[in-house]
């Protein structure tokens, strides 16, 4: 069995620190291809434009029947679309809950799962 000191003997003294630096190898390999501003900037998230999808009508204007009060849903959607308030979290959560309930209530398309019950 090899001890840590034997494994680490052949590596650069700062190798452990380098591994903890996010994407160090990727950044190093792209140095000749990308500007320094790109290589040195911090992490940047990717936001899904759910709010815009509801506003522009790309997501359903009402959840599945029987899940929540359609008038309540419509009021939140109208408020969101008008720009009076940001209702994307509420709308997305309810939409996902209604889809989950719809999926759970649907019969399984997999015969193996049906016979396991």
Buried (B, 14 or more C-beta within 10 A) or exposed (E): EEEEEEEEEEEEEEEEEEEEEEEEEEBEEEEEEEEEEEBEEEEEEEEEEBBEBBBEEEBBEBBEEEBBEEEEBEEBBEBBBEEEEEBBEBBBEBBEEBBEBBEEEEEEEEEEEEEEE
